[in-house]
């Protein structure tokens, strides 16, 4: 009975516009969009560059990036924690246990995924793209833009993959954010907190809200993809 009451109270708070729940949800969206956005801005050009150029160590670099796709979140969190701690090289910036720290940690996790998937997407259409580039005689920077445009449908999937990784991440966020109420508490860390407290119904309700958020983002992305097909 208590569990059902807690479950209903979470959804009642969501519907009624409870301040704390919406702060958590807003911070989750902000963190996810920032970390995914920065990863895409850096990862798309990097992937396009690697797909179009040959240079010494390219195979090794590709293997390193592919290895980093499986980087454990706690390792990324540890690296950022050491970087931003008081004794770390960036400790004077006092970013630990803040939104920027969480964004940096998630960037380390998402960037290799974006680069590797972008590289694969462009290589799968490399022949057709090269023919277009040769015909038009484009300069280097326009070549990269054309590559990205020709693979835009594949890159939308890359974007959603990065977004999903960011939205579901908890280990690194917990380490560098600290799950501080009103400051760094996001949906995943709130779910972990409620689970540790034994409030399983509240954790499930928060999880459903998180799934609803993911569904809405995917629905919007799919709408643009379908419009592009038309």
N, C-alpha and C positions, 0 to 999 in steps of 0.2 A: 504493500500500500504506500509506504513511504517512497519507494523507488518510483512508482508511478506518479506520485505527487511532484517529486523532483523533476521527472521527465517533462511533465506538463508545465511546470513553472519555468523551465528554460525556454520552451516554445512560447509561453505567454509573455516572457520578457522580450523575446525576439519580435513578436507581433506588436507589442505595446511600445517598443522603442526604448528598452532599458538602456540607460547610459553606459554602464560598464560593459555589457555585452556588445554594444555597438562600437565602443572604443576598441575592444579586442578585435572585432571584425574589421574595423577601419584600419587598424594597425597591420592586420594580416594582409589586407589588400594593398596597402601602401608598400609594405616590405616586399611582397611578391612582385608587384609591378616594377619597383625599382631594381630589384636584383635581376629579374628576367630582362628588363629593358636594357640595363647596362651590359648584360651578357650577350644580348642580341647585337647591340651596337658594336661591341668588340669582336664577337664571334663570327658574324656574317662576313665582314671584310677579311678576317684572318682565314676563314675557310675558303673564300673565293681566291685569295692570294695563293694559298697552298695548292689549290686545284689547278691554277693557271701557270704556275712557275715551277721550274726545276732548280734545286740548289743543293749543295752538299749537306748531308744530314737530314734530308727531308723524310726518309723512311724512319729514321730514329725518332725524329720529332713527332711523326704521326703515331708511332707506337707509344711514345710517352703520353700523348694526348689521349689516346685510346685507353691507356692504363688509368689515367686520371678520371676517366668517365666512371670508374668504379671506386673512386676515392671515398673512403668511409667518412660519413658526416662528422664523426667525433674527431677524426684526424684533421679535417678542415677547421673544425672548431678549436682544436688545440693550437694549430698554427696561428690562427687569428688571435687567440687568447694570448699566446706568447708575444705576438707582434704588438698588441695593444696594451699589455699589462704595464704596470709602473716601471718595471725593469726592462721592458721591451724597447725596441728602436723608435716606436711611435707612441710610447707611453705618455709623453708630454701632451698629446692631443686629447687625452682623457675621453676616448671613444668607447672604452669597454663598458658593457652593460648599457648599450644604447642602440637605437635603430640603425645607424651607420655600421656598427659592428656586425649586426645580423645580416645586413645587406652584403658586406664584404665576404662573410663566411659563405653565404649562398652563392655569391659570384664565383668563388673557387669551385663550387660544385657544379654550377650550370654551364660556365664558360667552356670546359672541355667537351661537354655534350653538344653544345651548339656548334663548335668548330668541327668536330668529327662528323656530325650528321650533315652539316652544310657541305663539307668536303665530299662526302659520299653522294649527296644529292646532285651536286654539280658534275661530278665525274660520271654519273649515270647518263648525263645528257651532253657530255663533253664534245662528242663528234658533231652534233647538230649545232651546238653553240659556236664551235670553232669555225664551221662553215659560214655562219652568219657574221662572225667577227672578221673573217678574211674578206668577205664580200663588201662589208661596210668600211673596212679600214679604220676602225675606231681607235682612239688613244687609250692608254692603259686604264685610266680611272673609269672611262665609259665602258670599257670591257668588263670590269668588275660589276658595274651596275647592271649591265646586260645579263651577265651570268645569274645574278640574284633575281632579276626580273623573270627570266626564262624558267627559273626553278621556284617561282613564288608559291606554287601549291605545295611543293615538298617542304618549303621553308615555313609554311604555316604549321605543318606538322611538327617541325623542329621547335617552333615557338611554343606550341601547346605542350610538347615534351618538357621543355625548360620550365614552363609555367607550372606544370604538374609536379616537377621535382621540387620547385620552390615552395609550392603550397603545402606539400606533404612533409617537408623537412622539419625535424624536431631536435635531433641530437646537437648539431652545431649551433642552432638557435638558442637552445637551452644553455649551452656552455658560455657563449659570448653575450647573450642577452640577459640571462639570470632570471627570466620569468617574473619580472618586477611588475606588480599590479599598477595599472595606469601608465606604464612606461614602456615595458618590453614584453608584456604578456600577449601572445598571439593565440590563434585557435588551437594549434597543435600542442603548445605548452599548457594551455588551459585544459585540454583533454587529458594530458598526462597528469596534471595536478589533481583533477577530479578522480581519475582512476586510482592514484596513490592514496587519496582520501577515502576510497571505497564508495564514492558516489557514481556508481556505474551508469545509472540512468541519465544523470547529467552529462557524463562523458559521451554516452551514445547520442544524446540530443545535440550536443555540440558537434559531434562527428557528422550528423545528418545536415546540420547547418553548413558545415564545411563542404560536404558533398553537393549541397544546393548551390553554393558559390562556384564550385568547379563546373557544375552543369551549366550555369548561366554563362560563364566565360567560354566554354566550349560551344554553346549554342550560338553565341555572337560570332565566334571565329568561323563556325560552319556556315553561318548565314553569308558571310563575306566570300567564303570559298564557293558556295553555290551560285552567288551572284556573279562571280568571276567566270564560272563555267557558262552561264547564260550569255 
